[in-house]
């Protein structure tokens, strides 16, 4: 399952931290974010740190149990203005 979303302004470390925490709530689900043809593991701080300063269109992928719920919750965290 996947969806696209627009980042509201430049990504800051606080939003990235919130995204990683939310992604890790879904233990039986693989979650990835694609940005500029780079696929990032949404459960990894190291991977997600590449989004620092990013803005624009992203693609959110989720596979596994509760993937629909994971997509909805992750999209909410990603698109909420900080």
mmCIF file of the N, C-alpha and C atoms, coordinates in Angstrom:
data_MODEL
# 
_entry.id   MODEL 
# 
loop_
_atom_site.group_PDB 
_atom_site.id 
_atom_site.type_symbol 
_atom_site.label_atom_id 
_atom_site.label_alt_id 
_atom_site.label_comp_id 
_atom_site.label_asym_id 
_atom_site.label_entity_id 
_atom_site.label_seq_id 
_atom_site.pdbx_PDB_ins_code 
_atom_site.Cartn_x 
_atom_site.Cartn_y 
_atom_site.Cartn_z 
_atom_site.occupancy 
_atom_site.B_iso_or_equiv 
_atom_site.pdbx_formal_charge 
_atom_site.auth_seq_id 
_atom_site.auth_comp_id 
_atom_site.auth_asym_id 
_atom_site.auth_atom_id 
_atom_site.pdbx_PDB_model_num 
ATOM 1   N N  . UNK A 1 1  ? 0.849  -1.165 0.000  1.00 0.00 ? 1  UNK A N  1 
ATOM 2   C CA . UNK A 1 1  ? 0.000  0.000  0.000  1.00 0.00 ? 1  UNK A CA 1 
ATOM 3   C C  . UNK A 1 1  ? 0.901  1.237  0.000  1.00 0.00 ? 1  UNK A C  1 
ATOM 4   N N  . UNK A 1 2  ? 0.498  2.252  -0.759 1.00 0.00 ? 2  UNK A N  1 
ATOM 5   C CA . UNK A 1 2  ? 1.296  3.478  -0.770 1.00 0.00 ? 2  UNK A CA 1 
ATOM 6   C C  . UNK A 1 2  ? 0.401  4.692  -0.964 1.00 0.00 ? 2  UNK A C  1 
ATOM 7   N N  . UNK A 1 3  ? 0.941  5.842  -0.584 1.00 0.00 ? 3  UNK A N  1 
ATOM 8   C CA . UNK A 1 3  ? 0.259  7.117  -0.758 1.00 0.00 ? 3  UNK A CA 1 
ATOM 9   C C  . UNK A 1 3  ? 1.313  8.203  -0.943 1.00 0.00 ? 3  UNK A C  1 
ATOM 10  N N  . UNK A 1 4  ? 0.901  9.296  -1.529 1.00 0.00 ? 4  UNK A N  1 
ATOM 11  C CA . UNK A 1 4  ? 1.790  10.442 -1.717 1.00 0.00 ? 4  UNK A CA 1 
ATOM 12  C C  . UNK A 1 4  ? 1.339  11.571 -0.804 1.00 0.00 ? 4  UNK A C  1 
ATOM 13  N N  . UNK A 1 5  ? 2.290  12.384 -0.373 1.00 0.00 ? 5  UNK A N  1 
ATOM 14  C CA . UNK A 1 5  ? 1.958  13.540 0.448  1.00 0.00 ? 5  UNK A CA 1 
ATOM 15  C C  . UNK A 1 5  ? 2.983  14.637 0.210  1.00 0.00 ? 5  UNK A C  1 
ATOM 16  N N  . UNK A 1 6  ? 2.591  15.851 0.534  1.00 0.00 ? 6  UNK A N  1 
ATOM 17  C CA . UNK A 1 6  ? 3.450  17.018 0.374  1.00 0.00 ? 6  UNK A CA 1 
ATOM 18  C C  . UNK A 1 6  ? 3.939  17.452 1.748  1.00 0.00 ? 6  UNK A C  1 
ATOM 19  N N  . UNK A 1 7  ? 5.244  17.596 1.898  1.00 0.00 ? 7  UNK A N  1 
ATOM 20  C CA . UNK A 1 7  ? 5.797  18.047 3.174  1.00 0.00 ? 7  UNK A CA 1 
ATOM 21  C C  . UNK A 1 7  ? 5.464  19.523 3.376  1.00 0.00 ? 7  UNK A C  1 
ATOM 22  N N  . UNK A 1 8  ? 4.903  19.886 4.539  1.00 0.00 ? 8  UNK A N  1 
ATOM 23  C CA . UNK A 1 8  ? 4.547  21.288 4.796  1.00 0.00 ? 8  UNK A CA 1 
ATOM 24  C C  . UNK A 1 8  ? 5.757  22.080 5.297  1.00 0.00 ? 8  UNK A C  1 
ATOM 25  N N  . UNK A 1 9  ? 6.591  22.537 4.405  1.00 0.00 ? 9  UNK A N  1 
ATOM 26  C CA . UNK A 1 9  ? 7.795  23.266 4.803  1.00 0.00 ? 9  UNK A CA 1 
ATOM 27  C C  . UNK A 1 9  ? 8.973  22.311 4.927  1.00 0.00 ? 9  UNK A C  1 
ATOM 28  N N  . UNK A 1 10 ? 10.123 22.856 5.303  1.00 0.00 ? 10 UNK A N  1 
ATOM 29  C CA . UNK A 1 10 ? 11.335 22.045 5.417  1.00 0.00 ? 10 UNK A CA 1 
ATOM 30  C C  . UNK A 1 10 ? 11.250 21.107 6.614  1.00 0.00 ? 10 UNK A C  1 
ATOM 31  N N  . UNK A 1 11 ? 11.769 19.893 6.418  1.00 0.00 ? 11 UNK A N  1 
ATOM 32  C CA . UNK A 1 11 ? 11.767 18.891 7.482  1.00 0.00 ? 11 UNK A CA 1 
ATOM 33  C C  . UNK A 1 11 ? 12.774 19.273 8.552  1.00 0.00 ? 11 UNK A C  1 
ATOM 34  N N  . UNK A 1 12 ? 12.337 19.184 9.785  1.00 0.00 ? 12 UNK A N  1 
ATOM 35  C CA . UNK A 1 12 ? 13.197 19.458 10.933 1.00 0.00 ? 12 UNK A CA 1 
ATOM 36  C C  . UNK A 1 12 ? 13.385 18.171 11.721 1.00 0.00 ? 12 UNK A C  1 
ATOM 37  N N  . UNK A 1 13 ? 14.421 18.136 12.535 1.00 0.00 ? 13 UNK A N  1 
ATOM 38  C CA . UNK A 1 13 ? 14.739 16.916 13.274 1.00 0.00 ? 13 UNK A CA 1 
ATOM 39  C C  . UNK A 1 13 ? 13.609 16.494 14.215 1.00 0.00 ? 13 UNK A C  1 
ATOM 40  N N  . UNK A 1 14 ? 12.865 17.443 14.758 1.00 0.00 ? 14 UNK A N  1 
ATOM 41  C CA . UNK A 1 14 ? 11.764 17.100 15.662 1.00 0.00 ? 14 UNK A CA 1 
ATOM 42  C C  . UNK A 1 14 ? 10.670 16.320 14.928 1.00 0.00 ? 14 UNK A C  1 
ATOM 43  N N  . UNK A 1 15 ? 10.322 16.744 13.733 1.00 0.00 ? 15 UNK A N  1 
ATOM 44  C CA . UNK A 1 15 ? 9.308  16.033 12.943 1.00 0.00 ? 15 UNK A CA 1 
ATOM 45  C C  . UNK A 1 15 ? 9.830  14.649 12.546 1.00 0.00 ? 15 UNK A C  1 
ATOM 46  N N  . UNK A 1 16 ? 11.092 14.568 12.166 1.00 0.00 ? 16 UNK A N  1 
ATOM 47  C CA . UNK A 1 16 ? 11.683 13.280 11.799 1.00 0.00 ? 16 UNK A CA 1 
ATOM 48  C C  . UNK A 1 16 ? 11.639 12.324 12.989 1.00 0.00 ? 16 UNK A C  1 
ATOM 49  N N  . UNK A 1 17 ? 11.969 12.833 14.165 1.00 0.00 ? 17 UNK A N  1 
ATOM 50  C CA . UNK A 1 17 ? 11.918 12.021 15.381 1.00 0.00 ? 17 UNK A CA 1 
ATOM 51  C C  . UNK A 1 17 ? 10.496 11.500 15.617 1.00 0.00 ? 17 UNK A C  1 
ATOM 52  N N  . UNK A 1 18 ? 9.499  12.362 15.466 1.00 0.00 ? 18 UNK A N  1 
ATOM 53  C CA . UNK A 1 18 ? 8.104  11.949 15.638 1.00 0.00 ? 18 UNK A CA 1 
ATOM 54  C C  . UNK A 1 18 ? 7.708  10.885 14.616 1.00 0.00 ? 18 UNK A C  1 
ATOM 55  N N  . UNK A 1 19 ? 8.187  11.030 13.393 1.00 0.00 ? 19 UNK A N  1 
ATOM 56  C CA . UNK A 1 19 ? 7.879  10.058 12.345 1.00 0.00 ? 19 UNK A CA 1 
ATOM 57  C C  . UNK A 1 19 ? 8.479  8.690  12.670 1.00 0.00 ? 19 UNK A C  1 
ATOM 58  N N  . UNK A 1 20 ? 9.718  8.673  13.140 1.00 0.00 ? 20 UNK A N  1 
ATOM 59  C CA . UNK A 1 20 ? 10.377 7.408  13.480 1.00 0.00 ? 20 UNK A CA 1 
ATOM 60  C C  . UNK A 1 20 ? 9.671  6.734  14.653 1.00 0.00 ? 20 UNK A C  1 
ATOM 61  N N  . UNK A 1 21 ? 9.317  7.518  15.678 1.00 0.00 ? 21 UNK A N  1 
ATOM 62  C CA . UNK A 1 21 ? 8.588  6.948  16.822 1.00 0.00 ? 21 UNK A CA 1 
ATOM 63  C C  . UNK A 1 21 ? 7.256  6.350  16.376 1.00 0.00 ? 21 UNK A C  1 
ATOM 64  N N  . UNK A 1 22 ? 6.528  7.059  15.526 1.00 0.00 ? 22 UNK A N  1 
ATOM 65  C CA . UNK A 1 22 ? 5.227  6.570  15.047 1.00 0.00 ? 22 UNK A CA 1 
ATOM 66  C C  . UNK A 1 22 ? 5.415  5.301  14.205 1.00 0.00 ? 22 UNK A C  1 
ATOM 67  N N  . UNK A 1 23 ? 6.409  5.283  13.337 1.00 0.00 ? 23 UNK A N  1 
ATOM 68  C CA . UNK A 1 23 ? 6.655  4.102  12.495 1.00 0.00 ? 23 UNK A CA 1 
ATOM 69  C C  . UNK A 1 23 ? 6.974  2.872  13.343 1.00 0.00 ? 23 UNK A C  1 
ATOM 70  N N  . UNK A 1 24 ? 7.694  3.066  14.426 1.00 0.00 ? 24 UNK A N  1 
ATOM 71  C CA . UNK A 1 24 ? 8.071  1.943  15.280 1.00 0.00 ? 24 UNK A CA 1 
ATOM 72  C C  . UNK A 1 24 ? 6.918  1.407  16.120 1.00 0.00 ? 24 UNK A C  1 
ATOM 73  N N  . UNK A 1 25 ? 5.782  2.085  16.127 1.00 0.00 ? 25 UNK A N  1 
ATOM 74  C CA . UNK A 1 25 ? 4.593  1.563  16.799 1.00 0.00 ? 25 UNK A CA 1 
ATOM 75  C C  . UNK A 1 25 ? 4.004  0.383  16.024 1.00 0.00 ? 25 UNK A C  1 
ATOM 76  N N  . UNK A 1 26 ? 4.360  0.253  14.757 1.00 0.00 ? 26 UNK A N  1 
ATOM 77  C CA . UNK A 1 26 ? 3.831  -0.806 13.896 1.00 0.00 ? 26 UNK A CA 1 
ATOM 78  C C  . UNK A 1 26 ? 4.917  -1.862 13.689 1.00 0.00 ? 26 UNK A C  1 
ATOM 79  N N  . UNK A 1 27 ? 5.046  -2.755 14.668 1.00 0.00 ? 27 UNK A N  1 
ATOM 80  C CA . UNK A 1 27 ? 6.124  -3.741 14.675 1.00 0.00 ? 27 UNK A CA 1 
ATOM 81  C C  . UNK A 1 27 ? 6.037  -4.748 13.533 1.00 0.00 ? 27 UNK A C  1 
ATOM 82  N N  . UNK A 1 28 ? 4.834  -5.101 13.103 1.00 0.00 ? 28 UNK A N  1 
ATOM 83  C CA . UNK A 1 28 ? 4.668  -6.119 12.068 1.00 0.00 ? 28 UNK A CA 1 
ATOM 84  C C  . UNK A 1 28 ? 4.446  -5.501 10.690 1.00 0.00 ? 28 UNK A C  1 
ATOM 85  N N  . UNK A 1 29 ? 4.987  -4.318 10.497 1.00 0.00 ? 29 UNK A N  1 
ATOM 86  C CA . UNK A 1 29 ? 4.780  -3.596 9.246  1.00 0.00 ? 29 UNK A CA 1 
ATOM 87  C C  . UNK A 1 29 ? 6.107  -2.970 8.806  1.00 0.00 ? 29 UNK A C  1 
ATOM 88  N N  . UNK A 1 30 ? 6.441  -3.103 7.534  1.00 0.00 ? 30 UNK A N  1 
ATOM 89  C CA . UNK A 1 30 ? 7.607  -2.419 6.977  1.00 0.00 ? 30 UNK A CA 1 
ATOM 90  C C  . UNK A 1 30 ? 7.125  -1.087 6.418  1.00 0.00 ? 30 UNK A C  1 
ATOM 91  N N  . UNK A 1 31 ? 7.798  -0.001 6.790  1.00 0.00 ? 31 UNK A N  1 
ATOM 92  C CA . UNK A 1 31 ? 7.382  1.329  6.350  1.00 0.00 ? 31 UNK A CA 1 
ATOM 93  C C  . UNK A 1 31 ? 8.585  2.038  5.733  1.00 0.00 ? 31 UNK A C  1 
ATOM 94  N N  . UNK A 1 32 ? 8.387  2.555  4.521  1.00 0.00 ? 32 UNK A N  1 
ATOM 95  C CA . UNK A 1 32 ? 9.439  3.268  3.807  1.00 0.00 ? 32 UNK A CA 1 
ATOM 96  C C  . UNK A 1 32 ? 8.902  4.592  3.287  1.00 0.00 ? 32 UNK A C  1 
ATOM 97  N N  . UNK A 1 33 ? 9.798  5.566  3.180  1.00 0.00 ? 33 UNK A N  1 
ATOM 98  C CA . UNK A 1 33 ? 9.474  6.849  2.570  1.00 0.00 ? 33 UNK A CA 1 
ATOM 99  C C  . UNK A 1 33 ? 10.424 7.050  1.402  1.00 0.00 ? 33 UNK A C  1 
ATOM 100 N N  . UNK A 1 34 ? 9.871  7.415  0.252  1.00 0.00 ? 34 UNK A N  1 
ATOM 101 C CA . UNK A 1 34 ? 10.688 7.721  -0.923 1.00 0.00 ? 34 UNK A CA 1 
ATOM 102 C C  . UNK A 1 34 ? 10.691 9.223  -1.141 1.00 0.00 ? 34 UNK A C  1 
ATOM 103 N N  . UNK A 1 35 ? 11.899 9.759  -1.308 1.00 0.00 ? 35 UNK A N  1 
ATOM 104 C CA . UNK A 1 35 ? 12.066 11.188 -1.564 1.00 0.00 ? 35 UNK A CA 1 
ATOM 105 C C  . UNK A 1 35 ? 13.225 11.344 -2.538 1.00 0.00 ? 35 UNK A C  1 
ATOM 106 N N  . UNK A 1 36 ? 12.991 12.008 -3.653 1.00 0.00 ? 36 UNK A N  1 
ATOM 107 C CA . UNK A 1 36 ? 14.030 12.205 -4.687 1.00 0.00 ? 36 UNK A CA 1 
ATOM 108 C C  . UNK A 1 36 ? 14.700 10.887 -5.077 1.00 0.00 ? 36 UNK A C  1 
ATOM 109 N N  . UNK A 1 37 ? 13.898 9.862  -5.342 1.00 0.00 ? 37 UNK A N  1 
ATOM 110 C CA . UNK A 1 37 ? 14.385 8.548  -5.779 1.00 0.00 ? 37 UNK A CA 1 
ATOM 111 C C  . UNK A 1 37 ? 15.256 7.836  -4.748 1.00 0.00 ? 37 UNK A C  1 
ATOM 112 N N  . UNK A 1 38 ? 15.154 8.223  -3.489 1.00 0.00 ? 38 UNK A N  1 
ATOM 113 C CA . UNK A 1 38 ? 15.862 7.548  -2.402 1.00 0.00 ? 38 UNK A CA 1 
ATOM 114 C C  . UNK A 1 38 ? 14.812 6.894  -1.513 1.00 0.00 ? 38 UNK A C  1 
ATOM 115 N N  . UNK A 1 39 ? 14.992 5.614  -1.211 1.00 0.00 ? 39 UNK A N  1 
ATOM 116 C CA . UNK A 1 39 ? 14.050 4.876  -0.366 1.00 0.00 ? 39 UNK A CA 1 
ATOM 117 C C  . UNK A 1 39 ? 14.626 4.804  1.045  1.00 0.00 ? 39 UNK A C  1 
ATOM 118 N N  . UNK A 1 40 ? 13.887 5.340  2.022  1.00 0.00 ? 40 UNK A N  1 
ATOM 119 C CA . UNK A 1 40 ? 14.349 5.429  3.404  1.00 0.00 ? 40 UNK A CA 1 
ATOM 120 C C  . UNK A 1 40 ? 13.509 4.545  4.313  1.00 0.00 ? 40 UNK A C  1 
ATOM 121 N N  . UNK A 1 41 ? 14.165 3.853  5.235  1.00 0.00 ? 41 UNK A N  1 
ATOM 122 C CA . UNK A 1 41 ? 13.472 3.052  6.237  1.00 0.00 ? 41 UNK A CA 1 
ATOM 123 C C  . UNK A 1 41 ? 12.910 4.009  7.285  1.00 0.00 ? 41 UNK A C  1 
ATOM 124 N N  . UNK A 1 42 ? 11.591 4.087  7.398  1.00 0.00 ? 42 UNK A N  1 
ATOM 125 C CA . UNK A 1 42 ? 10.948 5.042  8.303  1.00 0.00 ? 42 UNK A CA 1 
ATOM 126 C C  . UNK A 1 42 ? 11.151 4.697  9.773  1.00 0.00 ? 42 UNK A C  1 
ATOM 127 N N  . UNK A 1 43 ? 11.671 3.510  10.073 1.00 0.00 ? 43 UNK A N  1 
ATOM 128 C CA . UNK A 1 43 ? 11.898 3.101  11.460 1.00 0.00 ? 43 UNK A CA 1 
ATOM 129 C C  . UNK A 1 43 ? 13.323 3.383  11.923 1.00 0.00 ? 43 UNK A C  1 
ATOM 130 N N  . UNK A 1 44 ? 14.139 3.962  11.059 1.00 0.00 ? 44 UNK A N  1 
ATOM 131 C CA . UNK A 1 44 ? 15.551 4.194  11.354 1.00 0.00 ? 44 UNK A CA 1 
ATOM 132 C C  . UNK A 1 44 ? 15.869 5.690  11.414 1.00 0.00 ? 44 UNK A C  1 
ATOM 133 N N  . UNK A 1 45 ? 16.387 6.140  12.570 1.00 0.00 ? 45 UNK A N  1 
ATOM 134 C CA . UNK A 1 45 ? 16.789 7.543  12.697 1.00 0.00 ? 45 UNK A CA 1 
ATOM 135 C C  . UNK A 1 45 ? 17.887 7.879  11.694 1.00 0.00 ? 45 UNK A C  1 
ATOM 136 N N  . UNK A 1 46 ? 18.832 6.968  11.527 1.00 0.00 ? 46 UNK A N  1 
ATOM 137 C CA . UNK A 1 46 ? 19.942 7.216  10.610 1.00 0.00 ? 46 UNK A CA 1 
ATOM 138 C C  . UNK A 1 46 ? 19.443 7.393  9.178  1.00 0.00 ? 46 UNK A C  1 
ATOM 139 N N  . UNK A 1 47 ? 18.579 6.509  8.751  1.00 0.00 ? 47 UNK A N  1 
ATOM 140 C CA . UNK A 1 47 ? 18.018 6.596  7.402  1.00 0.00 ? 47 UNK A CA 1 
ATOM 141 C C  . UNK A 1 47 ? 17.193 7.870  7.232  1.00 0.00 ? 47 UNK A C  1 
ATOM 142 N N  . UNK A 1 48 ? 16.316 8.133  8.178  1.00 0.00 ? 48 UNK A N  1 
ATOM 143 C CA . UNK A 1 48 ? 15.403 9.274  8.088  1.00 0.00 ? 48 UNK A CA 1 
ATOM 144 C C  . UNK A 1 48 ? 16.112 10.617 8.220  1.00 0.00 ? 48 UNK A C  1 
ATOM 145 N N  . UNK A 1 49 ? 17.301 10.630 8.804  1.00 0.00 ? 49 UNK A N  1 
ATOM 146 C CA . UNK A 1 49 ? 18.028 11.895 8.946  1.00 0.00 ? 49 UNK A CA 1 
ATOM 147 C C  . UNK A 1 49 ? 18.366 12.506 7.586  1.00 0.00 ? 49 UNK A C  1 
ATOM 148 N N  . UNK A 1 50 ? 18.327 11.706 6.537  1.00 0.00 ? 50 UNK A N  1 
ATOM 149 C CA . UNK A 1 50 ? 18.564 12.228 5.185  1.00 0.00 ? 50 UNK A CA 1 
ATOM 150 C C  . UNK A 1 50 ? 17.458 13.179 4.739  1.00 0.00 ? 50 UNK A C  1 
ATOM 151 N N  . UNK A 1 51 ? 16.324 13.175 5.445  1.00 0.00 ? 51 UNK A N  1 
ATOM 152 C CA . UNK A 1 51 ? 15.221 14.082 5.109  1.00 0.00 ? 51 UNK A CA 1 
ATOM 153 C C  . UNK A 1 51 ? 15.384 15.478 5.715  1.00 0.00 ? 51 UNK A C  1 
ATOM 154 N N  . UNK A 1 52 ? 16.378 15.686 6.553  1.00 0.00 ? 52 UNK A N  1 
ATOM 155 C CA . UNK A 1 52 ? 16.574 16.993 7.176  1.00 0.00 ? 52 UNK A CA 1 
ATOM 156 C C  . UNK A 1 52 ? 16.695 18.068 6.101  1.00 0.00 ? 52 UNK A C  1 
ATOM 157 N N  . UNK A 1 53 ? 15.842 19.071 6.190  1.00 0.00 ? 53 UNK A N  1 
ATOM 158 C CA . UNK A 1 53 ? 15.832 20.162 5.225  1.00 0.00 ? 53 UNK A CA 1 
ATOM 159 C C  . UNK A 1 53 ? 15.035 19.876 3.964  1.00 0.00 ? 53 UNK A C  1 
ATOM 160 N N  . UNK A 1 54 ? 14.494 18.672 3.848  1.00 0.00 ? 54 UNK A N  1 
ATOM 161 C CA . UNK A 1 54 ? 13.737 18.293 2.645  1.00 0.00 ? 54 UNK A CA 1 
ATOM 162 C C  . UNK A 1 54 ? 12.389 19.004 2.611  1.00 0.00 ? 54 UNK A C  1 
ATOM 163 N N  . UNK A 1 55 ? 11.905 19.238 1.406  1.00 0.00 ? 55 UNK A N  1 
ATOM 164 C CA . UNK A 1 55 ? 10.557 19.761 1.210  1.00 0.00 ? 55 UNK A CA 1 
ATOM 165 C C  . UNK A 1 55 ? 10.066 19.288 -0.146 1.00 0.00 ? 55 UNK A C  1 
ATOM 166 N N  . UNK A 1 56 ? 8.748  19.156 -0.260 1.00 0.00 ? 56 UNK A N  1 
ATOM 167 C CA . UNK A 1 56 ? 8.188  18.711 -1.529 1.00 0.00 ? 56 UNK A CA 1 
ATOM 168 C C  . UNK A 1 56 ? 7.417  17.415 -1.402 1.00 0.00 ? 56 UNK A C  1 
ATOM 169 N N  . UNK A 1 57 ? 7.317  16.700 -2.518 1.00 0.00 ? 57 UNK A N  1 
ATOM 170 C CA . UNK A 1 57 ? 6.501  15.491 -2.613 1.00 0.00 ? 57 UNK A CA 1 
ATOM 171 C C  . UNK A 1 57 ? 7.267  14.259 -2.140 1.00 0.00 ? 57 UNK A C  1 
ATOM 172 N N  . UNK A 1 58 ? 6.596  13.434 -1.332 1.00 0.00 ? 58 UNK A N  1 
ATOM 173 C CA . UNK A 1 58 ? 7.151  12.169 -0.850 1.00 0.00 ? 58 UNK A CA 1 
ATOM 174 C C  . UNK A 1 58 ? 6.146  11.056 -1.097 1.00 0.00 ? 58 UNK A C  1 
ATOM 175 N N  . UNK A 1 59 ? 6.641  9.842  -1.119 1.00 0.00 ? 59 UNK A N  1 
ATOM 176 C CA . UNK A 1 59 ? 5.786  8.663  -1.252 1.00 0.00 ? 59 UNK A CA 1 
ATOM 177 C C  . UNK A 1 59 ? 5.987  7.799  -0.011 1.00 0.00 ? 59 UNK A C  1 
ATOM 178 N N  . UNK A 1 60 ? 4.899  7.383  0.595  1.00 0.00 ? 60 UNK A N  1 
ATOM 179 C CA . UNK A 1 60 ? 4.919  6.570  1.804  1.00 0.00 ? 60 UNK A CA 1 
ATOM 180 C C  . UNK A 1 60 ? 4.446  5.163  1.454  1.00 0.00 ? 60 UNK A C  1 
ATOM 181 N N  . UNK A 1 61 ? 5.268  4.144  1.762  1.00 0.00 ? 61 UNK A N  1 
ATOM 182 C CA . UNK A 1 61 ? 4.949  2.740  1.489  1.00 0.00 ? 61 UNK A CA 1 
ATOM 183 C C  . UNK A 1 61 ? 4.817  1.997  2.811  1.00 0.00 ? 61 UNK A C  1 
ATOM 184 N N  . UNK A 1 62 ? 3.861  1.093  2.901  1.00 0.00 ? 62 UNK A N  1 
ATOM 185 C CA . UNK A 1 62 ? 3.729  0.217  4.065  1.00 0.00 ? 62 UNK A CA 1 
ATOM 186 C C  . UNK A 1 62 ? 3.302  -1.167 3.594  1.00 0.00 ? 62 UNK A C  1 
ATOM 187 N N  . UNK A 1 63 ? 3.955  -2.188 4.144  1.00 0.00 ? 63 UNK A N  1 
ATOM 188 C CA . UNK A 1 63 ? 3.636  -3.585 3.837  1.00 0.00 ? 63 UNK A CA 1 
ATOM 189 C C  . UNK A 1 63 ? 3.525  -4.352 5.140  1.00 0.00 ? 63 UNK A C  1 
ATOM 190 N N  . UNK A 1 64 ? 2.562  -5.246 5.213  1.00 0.00 ? 64 UNK A N  1 
ATOM 191 C CA . UNK A 1 64 ? 2.418  -6.089 6.386  1.00 0.00 ? 64 UNK A CA 1 
ATOM 192 C C  . UNK A 1 64 ? 1.122  -5.832 7.122  1.00 0.00 ? 64 UNK A C  1 
ATOM 193 N N  . UNK A 1 65 ? 1.047  -6.427 8.300  1.00 0.00 ? 65 UNK A N  1 
ATOM 194 C CA . UNK A 1 65 ? -0.143 -6.301 9.127  1.00 0.00 ? 65 UNK A CA 1 
ATOM 195 C C  . UNK A 1 65 ? -0.351 -4.836 9.505  1.00 0.00 ? 65 UNK A C  1 
ATOM 196 N N  . UNK A 1 66 ? -1.573 -4.382 9.468  1.00 0.00 ? 66 UNK A N  1 
ATOM 197 C CA . UNK A 1 66 ? -1.946 -3.004 9.827  1.00 0.00 ? 66 UNK A CA 1 
ATOM 198 C C  . UNK A 1 66 ? -1.338 -1.954 8.900  1.00 0.00 ? 66 UNK A C  1 
ATOM 199 N N  . UNK A 1 67 ? -1.053 -2.310 7.656  1.00 0.00 ? 67 UNK A N  1 
ATOM 200 C CA . UNK A 1 67 ? -0.429 -1.342 6.746  1.00 0.00 ? 67 UNK A CA 1 
ATOM 201 C C  . UNK A 1 67 ? -1.340 -0.146 6.470  1.00 0.00 ? 67 UNK A C  1 
ATOM 202 N N  . UNK A 1 68 ? -2.648 -0.368 6.400  1.00 0.00 ? 68 UNK A N  1 
ATOM 203 C CA . UNK A 1 68 ? -3.577 0.741  6.160  1.00 0.00 ? 68 UNK A CA 1 
ATOM 204 C C  . UNK A 1 68 ? -3.541 1.740  7.325  1.00 0.00 ? 68 UNK A C  1 
ATOM 205 N N  . UNK A 1 69 ? -3.576 1.220  8.548  1.00 0.00 ? 69 UNK A N  1 
ATOM 206 C CA . UNK A 1 69 ? -3.517 2.092  9.728  1.00 0.00 ? 69 UNK A CA 1 
ATOM 207 C C  . UNK A 1 69 ? -2.170 2.808  9.799  1.00 0.00 ? 69 UNK A C  1 
ATOM 208 N N  . UNK A 1 70 ? -1.104 2.088  9.474  1.00 0.00 ? 70 UNK A N  1 
ATOM 209 C CA . UNK A 1 70 ? 0.233  2.683  9.488  1.00 0.00 ? 70 UNK A CA 1 
ATOM 210 C C  . UNK A 1 70 ? 0.320  3.846  8.505  1.00 0.00 ? 70 UNK A C  1 
ATOM 211 N N  . UNK A 1 71 ? -0.218 3.661  7.305  1.00 0.00 ? 71 UNK A N  1 
ATOM 212 C CA . UNK A 1 71 ? -0.214 4.725  6.291  1.00 0.00 ? 71 UNK A CA 1 
ATOM 213 C C  . UNK A 1 71 ? -0.967 5.951  6.805  1.00 0.00 ? 71 UNK A C  1 
ATOM 214 N N  . UNK A 1 72 ? -2.147 5.735  7.373  1.00 0.00 ? 72 UNK A N  1 
ATOM 215 C CA . UNK A 1 72 ? -2.963 6.852  7.864  1.00 0.00 ? 72 UNK A CA 1 
ATOM 216 C C  . UNK A 1 72 ? -2.258 7.618  8.975  1.00 0.00 ? 72 UNK A C  1 
ATOM 217 N N  . UNK A 1 73 ? -1.706 6.890  9.949  1.00 0.00 ? 73 UNK A N  1 
ATOM 218 C CA . UNK A 1 73 ? -1.047 7.544  11.091 1.00 0.00 ? 73 UNK A CA 1 
ATOM 219 C C  . UNK A 1 73 ? 0.244  8.245  10.663 1.00 0.00 ? 73 UNK A C  1 
ATOM 220 N N  . UNK A 1 74 ? 1.021  7.599  9.800  1.00 0.00 ? 74 UNK A N  1 
ATOM 221 C CA . UNK A 1 74 ? 2.270  8.203  9.335  1.00 0.00 ? 74 UNK A CA 1 
ATOM 222 C C  . UNK A 1 74 ? 1.996  9.448  8.501  1.00 0.00 ? 74 UNK A C  1 
ATOM 223 N N  . UNK A 1 75 ? 0.992  9.383  7.659  1.00 0.00 ? 75 UNK A N  1 
ATOM 224 C CA . UNK A 1 75 ? 0.658  10.546 6.831  1.00 0.00 ? 75 UNK A CA 1 
ATOM 225 C C  . UNK A 1 75 ? 0.238  11.722 7.707  1.00 0.00 ? 75 UNK A C  1 
ATOM 226 N N  . UNK A 1 76 ? -0.518 11.452 8.769  1.00 0.00 ? 76 UNK A N  1 
ATOM 227 C CA . UNK A 1 76 ? -0.934 12.513 9.687  1.00 0.00 ? 76 UNK A CA 1 
ATOM 228 C C  . UNK A 1 76 ? 0.278  13.176 10.337 1.00 0.00 ? 76 UNK A C  1 
ATOM 229 N N  . UNK A 1 77 ? 1.245  12.372 10.764 1.00 0.00 ? 77 UNK A N  1 
ATOM 230 C CA . UNK A 1 77 ? 2.456  12.925 11.392 1.00 0.00 ? 77 UNK A CA 1 
ATOM 231 C C  . UNK A 1 77 ? 3.267  13.718 10.373 1.00 0.00 ? 77 UNK A C  1 
ATOM 232 N N  . UNK A 1 78 ? 3.362  13.216 9.154  1.00 0.00 ? 78 UNK A N  1 
ATOM 233 C CA . UNK A 1 78 ? 4.179  13.857 8.116  1.00 0.00 ? 78 UNK A CA 1 
ATOM 234 C C  . UNK A 1 78 ? 3.606  15.188 7.647  1.00 0.00 ? 78 UNK A C  1 
ATOM 235 N N  . UNK A 1 79 ? 2.294  15.309 7.616  1.00 0.00 ? 79 UNK A N  1 
ATOM 236 C CA . UNK A 1 79 ? 1.680  16.500 7.023  1.00 0.00 ? 79 UNK A CA 1 
ATOM 237 C C  . UNK A 1 79 ? 1.209  17.535 8.035  1.00 0.00 ? 79 UNK A C  1 
ATOM 238 N N  . UNK A 1 80 ? 1.294  17.233 9.321  1.00 0.00 ? 80 UNK A N  1 
ATOM 239 C CA . UNK A 1 80 ? 0.882  18.192 10.345 1.00 0.00 ? 80 UNK A CA 1 
ATOM 240 C C  . UNK A 1 80 ? 1.958  19.256 10.503 1.00 0.00 ? 80 UNK A C  1 
ATOM 241 N N  . UNK A 1 81 ? 1.559  20.509 10.444 1.00 0.00 ? 81 UNK A N  1 
ATOM 242 C CA . UNK A 1 81 ? 2.520  21.608 10.621 1.00 0.00 ? 81 UNK A CA 1 
ATOM 243 C C  . UNK A 1 81 ? 3.014  21.624 12.060 1.00 0.00 ? 81 UNK A C  1 
ATOM 244 N N  . UNK A 1 82 ? 4.305  21.863 12.229 1.00 0.00 ? 82 UNK A N  1 
ATOM 245 C CA . UNK A 1 82 ? 4.896  21.902 13.574 1.00 0.00 ? 82 UNK A CA 1 
ATOM 246 C C  . UNK A 1 82 ? 4.973  23.329 14.059 1.00 0.00 ? 82 UNK A C  1 
# 
